[in-house]
Every structure is written in structure tokens, then in C-alpha cells.
Amino acid sequence: MWFFNSPEIVFGEDALSYLDELSGRRAFIVTDPVLHKLGFTETVAAHLHKAGLEVAYFAEVEPEPSLETVYRGTEAIRAFEPDWIVGLGGGSAMDAAKAMWVLYERPDLTADAISPLEKLGVGKKARLIAIPTTSGTGSETTWAIVLTDTTEGRKLGLGSRETLATLAIVDPSLTAALPPRITADTGIDVLVHAVEGYTSQWRNDFSDGLCLKAAQMVFEYLPRAVADGSDREAREKMANAAAIAGLGFGNSMAALAHAMGHALGAVFHQPHGRCVGLLLPYTIEFVTTGGVSRYADIAHFLRLPCDDDETSSAAALAGAIRDLMQQIGQPVSIAEMGVSRADFDAALERLCDFSEMDTQIVMSARIPERDELVKLYRYAYEGRVVEF
Ligand SMILES: [Zn+2]
């Protein structure tokens, strides 16, 4: 028995105006201070007001949101008693909103109880709307929640099939003003979701097609969206690709690049997409060397020039990903990311510890032993092709 979960998705130009018809009494917007300052809360609130809803907001979600922030937001939600919660922003705001939603519904729980093993019973007090303002995490279509335990400096992978938004609004106008750097950092994450969702241990017939399509869209439209932010077609396609990849990997799981990338991001405070994108080609090479691979399907779907065998097609895919990253100005090694050799060496054991604790590592088609993980990080630091 398996499942495929999806929110209702409204996408394309003017998707936000769907909110004008929403029925309910009170909506609570969860967002970050930067978006709030830029007027995004107001824009969304205007639509909700049209629908006759009372609106309140919490605009204090930081990047890599902490448990403390989630508890603080939950208090504000409890005081307002909304029947809709709106996660507005990148993955951080949407993930924080998901966690706050659960804790609002279930005051008896703490955040660490949000796992597939716990029957949550959400949806009795409120429903969740996810509105992405970046094209990357796909949090609008997944149930995953990534929070940070600030006492340990570690990322927590939470979520259950119940922590999926009821409604996702994918409106490309919200990403129109994103600077090229953020467009690239977030956009490359879409590709990692697509490739890992297609190759993880939990890959399945329902997510396969979504992952292939999303990968193709990233190669076609991400360079355009980075080069010219006003390219409306590229923005719309990337917004859709992010949600499509979210549906894909959200129903199959991410894998090794995410396990290692979460660790890299937490230790060196680097953006999520930059970390997982950097690591993806190395993990492709590592998994292929182990003799397991579905990368050939992806390489062929993308029509990459390569021979028919697994090794040559996986190498072509890893090479195409490195080319794409260089084209959009992303680092392809940890050294290029600006991490000094001394800092890297000092952090290596911790990087491996965090990777081994990450839930995504067991999803890899080839799970590295500790010494292999150490080597993988070293190769990724130096930018060497993985041959072990
Ligand atoms: Zn990701």
C-alpha cells in the first residue's frame, strides 16, 4: 500500500485572485520580516479582505526557522483563532506555518512529535494555504517541515502526510522581483528534488513522471530566469517546476545530496539550494559507482549526448548539472563556496555526524559508510570527480 498526496493547486497568472472567493472567518498569515516589509502580507491580505475574512499576521520567521519561532507564532495563532492559516514565503515561512498549524490544532504536542508515526488529526480548527514567493523548496506541495534546533545547531526533519497544505497558490507574479542570486540558489534545489525524487529508495510510478518533467523544465528555464528576472515565461515555468518537483519528491523522498546538504548548510550557514545543488553531481557519481542507477533515464529524457550504458549516461548527467550550475553562477565545490581548508577540516566529523542523523540518507540508492562519507565530502571540497 502506498499513497500519493497533493494539495489543490491553483497556478498561473492571477492565481492569487482565487483567494477573493475563499470562504471562512479569519485568516492568519505566517511570513518573514523581509517579505512583510516589501508589502507581500498586504497584497495577500487585500485578497482575503475581498473574501470578507478578518486577517492577522506573524512576520517573524527567520531563515532556517527555530523551534522558538514556531512556538511564538503558535501563541499568536491561538489568540486569533483562525480557520485558515497562510504560509507565505520561501520554504522557511511555509514550513514554519505547517508546524504552527499542527501545534494550534494539537496544543498537547511539541514540535518533535510531528512525525509520520503520530496520528495528528489536523484540520479540525483550520486549513492551510501555502503561497510560495520563491521557486525552489516545493514546500507548497510537500508535507516536509525543516526546522532548526538552535541549542544543537542541527536541522530537524519533521512532517507527516497530514502536514500537507489544503491549497497551494502558485502565482508567478510573486517571484518577479527575486534577485538573480536567490533565483539561482532556490531554482537549483528544484533540480535536486527532481533527480533525487526519481532515484530515491521510495521512488514510485506516480512520482516518476513529475520528477522527469520538473528536471527538464529547470534545464530549460532556470538559466533564463537567472539571466533576466523579467522573463515572465521563465518565471512561470520555474514556479510550476518547483511545485511539480515538490509533488514528485514529496511523494517519494529526497536522498543523499539532501542528507549531506542539510549538514553543509547547518554547519556553514549556506543557502539550502546552493548546498544540495553543489553535492548532487558527487552523489550521482557515488551511487552509479555502486552499480545502482536510474540516472540513464533522466539523461535520455534530457537528450544529453551520451552512450547507452549507465556509467556514461550518469557521467553526462553529472556533467550537465555542473555546467548548468556554472552557467547560473553557483559554486561546484565546497572550496568555491568560500569555506577555508582549515574550517572544512575542523568541521568534517560534524558534517558526517549530521549527515548520518539525517532522515534522507537511508533514501539513497547507495548508502555511504562513514569512511565513504568522509571521502565524499573531501572530493566535494576539492571538486574531484568521484570514482569510488
Ligand atoms: Zn531541497
Residues whose N, C-alpha, C, O or C-beta is under 5 A from the ligand:
A	BS01	ZN	D189
